[in-house]
Amino acid sequence: VLGGVGRIRGGGAMACDASLVEGEAEAAASAEPVAAASAAEGSVRRVRCISDIHVDEEENRQWLAGLPEHLEDVLIVAGDLSDNLARARSALRTLKGKYGEVLCVPGNHDLWLSRKEESGVRDSMEKLQAFLAMCRDEGVRTGPLRVDGEGGSCCVVPLLSWHHQSFDTEPDITCWEGIPKPEHVMVDYSRCKWPSPLSQTDESVARALDELNDRGAAFPEGAGSAALPIISFSHFVPRFELNPEKRFLFLPCLLKAVGSRFLGERVQRIGSAMHVFGHTHFGWDAMLGNTRYVQAALGYPSEWRERPASMEIGDLPKEPIVLWTSSNGFAPPMAARWSDYYERHARTPEVTYTLAPYVAPMYRQLPGGEICDWPMGPPKGRER
């Protein structure tokens, strides 16, 4: 959603009291049994991940169908399959035939409304219920899973989340005219509908979905210890540092529609050794504090044609990347263009008056506005 300019037409603290859409929240949280599940003991070799598979794209459906079988592996799917539940179901069914266990959370696309075949779904909370029920019907996990292999164990924890504008704590771009507001370019504001009193314009939706995680299955005993490290995952971004800075993005405003402070606090609270996220369509592998953060998004075919270097990580685009093996534990750090950039460069969000050379032509330069250098150097043929 951040990496390209296409398909982007993609809370204040209003607390959610106990009466908040109670029936819908309870139903959404009840799609998984109350006890954590376990993969067959000693049978798992690897944990892999992928996000943003967008199976409305024919090329992505072909990619899915062509994946090799790894029936000894666990696969994390970090959201954004399709707004069409039938198509999302088909994708999960395909993946269940190729991996021993599949775990999934919904992304923003998955909770969009207006499909004729889903006219009985009144709002995005009901769409969430329908998505989780579909996962249950297909044998796809939406609660914690203990993974045991011959040489080690880990615990995979799905986390529900939603974005809110106050997640963006860095200053906005100045000295440039024409940068739109997120609600004018982000489809979520038009194709998601939330039951009152929830509102996309404050923190209430993000808070409500985060609180659903408290009603899910309990973690297995020992989860979070060195012997049973947690790999959590979500669709949305848990920390703001996991994004490129605004001056490097075609639509700087979209950083107000990518992440959740509640999610970030939860990841820290449960003690995740690794957290997988999606949504922004950038390869990413970075250590922040005691948690390693990874993104491996399939994204759109056009993104692989136009900017493959910012998508690549691990085995992508060949197949979902390996995060953990029962024999060796966590995979070694993986090269990824933007996270590697921030290994070498400190964030300077206070520089608000510049835009990257590939972004600047989209907007009107005002007095004081400047064009910065290419963050990774100019592409071949565009050297200054």
JOVEN-V272028 format. One record per pair of residues at least 4 apart in sequence whose ideal C-beta (glycine too) atoms are under 7 Angstrom apart, sorted by sequence separation. I is the first residue (numbers start at 1). J is the second residue. D is the distance in whole Angstrom. If there is no record, write none. Layout:
I/J/D
I/J/D
This chain:
16/20/4
18/22/7
21/25/5
22/26/6
23/27/6
24/28/6
25/29/6
26/30/6
39/43/6
58/62/6
59/63/6
60/64/6
61/65/6
62/66/6
84/88/7
85/89/6
86/90/7
87/91/7
88/92/6
89/93/6
90/94/7
91/95/7
92/96/6
93/97/7
94/98/7
95/99/6
106/110/4
122/126/5
124/128/6
125/129/7
126/130/6
127/131/6
128/132/6
129/133/6
130/134/6
131/135/7
132/136/7
133/137/6
134/138/6
141/145/5
149/153/7
163/167/6
180/184/4
182/186/5
187/191/5
188/192/5
194/198/4
203/207/5
204/208/6
205/209/6
206/210/6
207/211/6
219/223/4
234/238/7
244/248/4
254/258/7
259/263/7
260/264/7
261/265/6
262/266/6
263/267/6
264/268/7
265/269/6
266/270/6
299/303/5
301/305/7
302/306/6
303/307/6
304/308/5
307/311/7
308/312/6
312/316/6
315/319/5
325/329/7
336/340/6
337/341/7
338/342/7
339/343/7
341/345/6
355/359/4
356/360/7
365/369/4
374/378/5
378/382/4
20/25/7
39/44/5
55/60/5
82/87/4
106/111/6
121/126/5
135/140/4
148/153/5
180/185/5
194/199/7
199/204/5
200/205/6
222/227/6
223/228/5
237/242/5
244/249/6
249/254/7
267/272/5
287/292/5
288/293/6
311/316/7
316/321/6
324/329/6
335/340/6
342/347/7
355/360/4
360/365/7
378/383/5
54/60/5
55/61/5
82/88/5
96/102/5
121/127/5
147/153/6
173/179/6
183/189/4
194/200/6
198/204/5
199/205/7
222/228/4
224/230/5
237/243/6
246/252/4
315/321/5
324/330/5
378/384/7
1/8/6
53/60/6
81/88/4
95/102/5
135/142/5
146/153/7
147/154/5
197/204/7
198/205/5
223/230/6
286/293/5
304/311/6
314/321/3
315/322/7
323/330/7
324/331/7
113/121/6
147/155/7
192/200/6
267/275/5
303/311/6
313/321/6
314/322/7
323/331/6
355/363/7
1/10/5
55/64/6
82/91/7
121/130/6
146/155/5
147/156/6
246/255/6
284/293/7
285/294/5
322/331/5
81/91/5
92/102/6
132/142/5
198/208/6
284/294/6
53/64/7
113/124/6
144/155/6
145/156/5
189/200/6
194/205/5
284/295/4
360/371/5
92/104/7
144/156/7
188/200/7
243/255/6
283/295/6
299/311/6
111/124/4
144/157/5
282/295/6
283/296/6
304/317/6
113/127/6
297/311/7
357/371/6
143/158/7
243/258/6
280/295/7
353/368/5
111/127/5
142/158/6
275/291/6
277/293/7
281/297/5
353/369/6
354/370/5
355/371/6
356/372/6
111/128/6
165/182/7
274/291/7
278/295/6
296/313/5
353/370/6
354/371/7
355/372/7
357/374/6
77/95/7
273/291/7
274/292/5
275/293/5
276/294/5
277/295/5
281/299/4
296/314/6
354/372/4
356/374/7
240/259/7
272/291/5
273/292/7
278/297/6
298/317/7
356/375/6
75/95/6
274/294/6
296/316/5
314/334/5
110/131/5
237/258/5
238/259/6
258/279/6
313/334/5
88/110/6
106/128/6
236/258/7
237/259/3
238/260/7
258/280/6
281/303/6
236/259/5
313/336/4
53/77/7
75/99/4
236/260/5
267/291/6
296/320/7
48/73/6
74/99/7
77/102/6
106/131/5
238/263/5
239/264/5
296/321/4
54/80/6
55/81/6
56/82/5
73/99/5
74/100/6
77/103/7
79/105/5
83/109/5
238/264/4
45/72/4
46/73/4
47/74/5
48/75/5
49/76/4
50/77/6
51/78/4
53/80/7
55/82/5
64/91/6
73/100/6
74/101/5
75/102/5
76/103/5
77/104/4
78/105/6
79/106/6
80/107/3
82/109/7
83/110/7
236/263/6
283/310/7
310/337/5
44/72/6
45/73/6
48/76/7
51/79/6
52/80/4
53/81/6
56/84/7
70/98/7
71/99/7
72/100/6
79/107/3
80/108/7
282/310/6
283/311/6
285/313/6
309/337/5
310/338/6
43/72/6
44/73/7
47/76/7
49/78/6
51/80/7
65/94/6
69/98/5
70/99/6
71/100/5
80/109/5
81/110/6
83/112/4
234/263/6
238/267/5
283/312/5
294/323/7
44/74/6
64/94/5
80/110/6
281/311/7
283/313/3
56/87/7
67/98/5
79/110/6
84/115/6
86/117/7
104/135/6
55/87/6
83/115/6
85/118/6
283/316/7
341/375/6
39/74/6
232/267/6
242/277/7
341/376/7
55/91/4
104/140/5
103/140/7
105/142/7
166/203/6
238/275/6
243/280/6
53/91/6
102/140/5
103/141/4
104/142/6
232/270/7
102/141/7
164/203/5
238/277/6
337/376/7
101/141/6
230/270/6
232/272/4
237/277/5
230/271/6
236/277/7
96/138/6
103/145/6
164/206/4
230/272/5
231/273/7
233/275/7
237/279/6
242/284/6
92/135/7
96/139/6
162/205/5
163/206/6
230/273/6
231/274/5
232/275/5
233/276/4
234/277/5
235/278/5
236/279/5
237/280/6
96/140/7
101/145/6
162/206/5
229/273/4
233/277/7
235/279/6
242/286/7
85/130/6
89/134/5
93/138/6
161/206/7
231/276/7
85/131/7
88/134/7
92/138/5
224/270/6
162/209/5
224/271/4
241/288/6
92/140/5
161/209/6
285/333/6
85/134/6
89/138/6
160/209/5
161/210/6
239/288/6
274/323/6
285/334/5
160/210/7
210/260/7
242/293/6
285/336/5
160/212/5
210/262/4
284/336/5
103/156/6
105/158/5
160/213/6
210/263/6
213/266/6
283/336/4
286/339/4
105/159/7
159/213/6
206/260/5
239/293/7
283/337/6
284/338/6
285/339/5
52/107/7
103/158/5
105/160/6
207/262/6
284/339/5
44/100/7
206/262/6
210/266/6
274/330/6
282/338/5
286/342/7
43/100/7
39/100/7
39/101/5
157/219/7
155/219/6
155/220/6
185/251/6
124/192/4
155/223/4
185/253/7
186/254/7
124/193/6
125/194/6
188/257/7
123/193/5
124/194/6
125/195/6
170/240/7
123/194/6
169/240/6
182/253/5
186/257/5
123/195/5
168/240/7
181/253/6
182/254/6
74/147/6
143/216/5
144/217/5
155/228/5
157/230/6
159/232/6
161/234/5
163/236/5
167/240/7
173/246/5
179/252/6
180/253/6
143/217/4
146/220/4
153/227/7
154/228/6
159/233/7
161/235/6
162/236/7
173/247/7
179/253/6
182/256/5
112/187/7
144/219/5
153/228/5
154/229/5
155/230/5
156/231/5
157/232/4
158/233/6
159/234/4
161/236/4
182/257/5
144/220/7
170/246/7
114/191/6
154/231/6
113/191/6
112/191/4
113/192/7
173/252/5
76/156/6
108/188/5
112/192/6
113/193/6
111/192/6
74/156/6
168/255/5
168/256/4
165/256/4
167/259/4
231/323/6
167/260/6
231/324/6
163/257/5
167/261/5
244/338/5
163/258/6
163/259/6
164/260/6
28/125/7
163/260/6
10/108/7
162/260/6
161/260/5
28/128/5
47/147/6
24/125/4
28/129/5
31/132/4
24/126/6
27/129/5
31/133/6
161/263/4
245/347/6
44/147/5
21/125/6
28/132/6
31/135/7
37/141/6
44/148/6
45/149/6
159/263/6
245/349/6
247/351/7
24/129/6
31/136/5
44/149/5
37/143/7
39/145/6
42/148/6
241/347/7
36/143/7
38/145/7
39/146/7
41/148/5
42/149/6
47/154/7
159/266/6
247/354/5
36/144/4
37/145/5
38/146/4
39/147/5
42/150/5
247/355/5
248/356/5
36/145/7
39/148/6
47/156/6
247/356/6
250/359/6
32/142/5
36/146/6
38/148/7
249/359/7
31/142/6
32/143/3
250/362/7
157/270/7
247/372/6
248/375/6
105/233/7
107/235/4
105/234/6
106/235/7
105/235/6
11/164/6
12/166/7
78/233/5
80/235/6
78/234/7
79/235/3
76/233/5
78/235/6
154/324/6
24/195/6
107/278/6
107/279/6
21/195/5
152/326/5
151/326/5
9/185/6
10/186/6
150/326/6
151/327/4
8/185/5
10/187/4
20/197/7
21/198/7
149/326/2
152/329/6
8/186/7
9/187/4
10/188/7
171/349/6
174/352/5
175/353/4
170/349/4
171/350/7
173/352/6
174/353/5
176/355/6
172/352/7
36/217/5
171/352/5
35/217/6
36/218/6
173/355/7
14/197/6
25/208/7
29/212/5
34/217/6
35/218/7
36/219/6
28/212/6
32/216/6
33/217/6
34/218/7
36/220/4
47/231/6
49/233/7
51/235/7
179/363/6
32/217/5
178/363/4
29/215/4
177/363/6
178/364/5
25/212/6
29/216/6
176/363/5
177/364/4
11/199/6
14/202/5
16/204/6
20/208/6
176/364/7
13/202/7
14/203/7
176/365/6
177/366/6
11/201/7
12/202/4
13/203/6
14/204/4
176/366/6
11/202/3
12/203/5
16/207/5
175/366/5
11/203/3
16/208/5
175/367/7
11/204/4
175/368/4
176/369/5
11/205/6
175/369/4
11/206/6
16/211/6
11/207/6
78/276/5
80/278/6
78/277/6
79/278/5
76/276/6
78/278/4
52/278/5
49/276/5
51/278/3
52/279/7
52/281/6
63/298/7
60/298/6
2/243/7
60/301/7
59/301/4
8/251/6
57/300/6
51/295/7
54/298/7
57/301/6
5/250/5
49/294/7
51/296/7
52/297/4
53/298/5
54/299/7
75/320/6
8/254/7
50/296/6
51/297/5
52/298/6
54/300/6
2/249/6
49/296/6
52/299/5
50/298/6
68/319/7
2/254/5
67/319/6
1/254/6
2/258/7
50/320/4
49/320/6
48/320/4
49/321/6
48/321/6
48/322/5
49/323/6
48/323/6
46/322/5
47/323/5
3/280/7
47/324/4
1/279/6
2/280/4
3/281/4
46/324/7
1/280/6
2/281/6
3/282/6
46/325/5
1/281/6
2/282/7
45/325/6
45/326/6
44/326/6
7/300/7
6/302/6
4/302/7
4/303/5
3/303/6
4/306/7
3/307/6
3/310/6
